[in-house]
Amino acid sequence: REIKSIVVGLLFTWGDPLDLKDISAVLEMSEKEVEPIIKELIDELDYNRNGLRIIKFNNLYQIGTRPEHYDWIKKLNNRKNAKNLSPELLKKEEAKLFLSHTENTDLVILLDENGKQFTSREFAGKIDNWMNSSVKKVSFFIGGAYGFSDEIYQRANEKMSLSKMTFTHQMIRLFFVEQIYRADQILQGKPYHND
């Protein structure tokens, strides 16, 4: 198992295709020992259908993404190219991405600095309310560096604020996921939350 992890690490870190001979040398094993391990790893990745696969051509191996995920890679590339856009155009492009993953029936909540703030218990109560009112899907949107476009503000059902302070997207995701977990624990009567 550890050998497979090392192989994945080598292929991921190296980036370029690696020869079976080089992989074997690093592992201090013979090519005859390593080749079936890599074959088994390829089969496992294919069976598990996770985002990665190992591609073999000639005697070279490379880690890559699955073809069915290429559209997502293109979206990421488009976002990286968005650095050349004005703030207004960037907000419009982000709005397209948000709306492409939203149904008309979704309840859309913006995490926005001008939104209403809730205690953890109040937030748990909102979630309970949504569940009891047969809301099928709640979508929480975290705005980009320049906030949301007017189109997104018009689509939103509510605005919620986690703090008056500004945080990075990564931090907000972490804080918000924890609040959702906390709300779940409150609703189940578990001792995670202390007033």
URLINNOR-V402159 format. One record per residue. N is the residue number from 0. RES is the residue in one small letter. NEAR is the number of other ideal C-beta (glycine too) atoms within 10 Angstrom. Layout:
N	RES	NEAR
N	RES	NEAR
//
This chain:
0	r	5
1	e	6
2	i	15
3	k	14
4	s	10
5	i	14
6	v	21
7	v	16
8	g	11
9	l	16
10	l	22
11	f	11
12	t	9
13	w	15
14	g	9
15	d	7
16	p	17
17	l	19
18	d	13
19	l	17
20	k	11
21	d	15
22	i	23
23	s	18
24	a	12
25	v	14
26	l	15
27	e	7
28	m	14
29	s	9
30	e	14
31	k	9
32	e	12
33	v	20
34	e	17
35	p	9
36	i	17
37	i	21
38	k	12
39	e	12
40	l	18
41	i	15
42	d	11
43	e	12
44	l	18
45	d	12
46	y	8
47	n	9
48	r	9
49	n	11
50	g	12
51	l	14
52	r	16
53	i	19
54	i	12
55	k	14
56	f	8
57	n	8
58	n	14
59	l	14
60	y	24
61	q	16
62	i	20
63	g	14
64	t	13
65	r	14
66	p	8
67	e	9
68	h	13
69	y	10
70	d	8
71	w	12
72	i	11
73	k	10
74	k	12
75	l	9
76	n	10
77	n	11
78	r	14
79	k	9
80	n	10
81	a	13
82	k	7
83	n	8
84	l	13
85	s	9
86	p	11
87	e	11
88	l	12
89	l	18
90	k	20
91	k	15
92	e	17
93	e	22
94	a	20
95	k	10
96	l	13
97	f	22
98	l	15
99	s	8
100	h	9
101	t	16
102	e	10
103	n	5
104	t	8
105	d	15
106	l	16
107	v	19
108	i	18
109	l	24
110	l	20
111	d	20
112	e	15
113	n	10
114	g	15
115	k	11
116	q	11
117	f	16
118	t	9
119	s	16
120	r	13
121	e	11
122	f	19
123	a	21
124	g	15
125	k	16
126	i	17
127	d	13
128	n	10
129	w	15
130	m	11
131	n	8
132	s	8
133	s	6
134	v	14
135	k	9
136	k	11
137	v	15
138	s	16
139	f	15
140	f	21
141	i	16
142	g	19
143	g	19
144	a	11
145	y	12
146	g	15
147	f	22
148	s	22
149	d	11
150	e	14
151	i	21
152	y	15
153	q	9
154	r	19
155	a	19
156	n	12
157	e	14
158	k	17
159	m	18
160	s	15
161	l	19
162	s	10
163	k	8
164	m	8
165	t	9
166	f	15
167	t	9
168	h	12
169	q	9
170	m	12
171	i	17
172	r	14
173	l	12
174	f	13
175	f	16
176	v	10
177	e	11
178	q	17
179	i	13
180	y	12
181	r	17
182	a	21
183	d	14
184	q	15
185	i	19
186	l	14
187	q	9
188	g	7
189	k	10
190	p	6
191	y	11
192	h	15
193	n	4
194	d	6
//
